[in-house]
Amino acid sequence: MTDHTHDLERVFSHRAFIPFVTCGDPDIETTEGLVRAMAEAGADLIELGIPFSDPIAEGPVIQGADVRALSSGVTTDDIFDMAERVRTDLDVPMLVMTYINPVFVYGPDMFLERCRRAGICAIIVPDMPYEQKQDLQPYCTKHGVKLISMIAPTSEDRISMIASEAEGFIYIVSSMGVTGVRTSFSSNLEEMVAAVRRATDIPCAIGFGISTPEQARRMTDFADGAIVGSAIVRIIAEHGRDSVPYVAEYVRNMRAELDRA
């Protein structure tokens, strides 16, 4: 079995573009097509959202995707199986975004074991506070899956502490509130990145609200990557099972803008 422990090391060799999809929206077959198309279009790392009934970090767009995905009957096992199929012929790094409840219902040891078998290199758990990361960290370490730390505008004097123990990369939340397309962002993003860089040399990627190529370029002028979720999920909501070419074109445009920068 291929070792994906070091997948993240190649993601940030240039300005990284990291798209998000909610798995199972509108069905798992479309999600597999989207993952393949995004990889071909230039995605550096793909974030696989596991749908959940109480997604407290998500705005209306991704909440709607979670409802559609759960209504389609998709399961966590379906998502791991899909990732394993993709892994047979694609080497694009993948991570999962989920909540702490589904991990513990599944069983953290089994969940992280399935991540490893599916070639998933990292996990993001937005409702798990830094102080509780040891609930999951031993299982991540055991199975070679990076536990990604998040830093928000409210982190302030905790940034150094969080960053000093982070691994893989640091997910910087661009603004207060939930996910969703935005026209403006927190005014202290550059200061947040600078604070991280004083504590660690691992990369920083900014997410929450980025939707246009210009916004992604602006964020990667001082950070290492841009994460886009709601703008892509909105395309999927509009086109459903026919969304693959539209999302691929979106990713291609993002990649082109970052390559021009």
Disulfide bonds with the S-S distance in Angstrom:
none
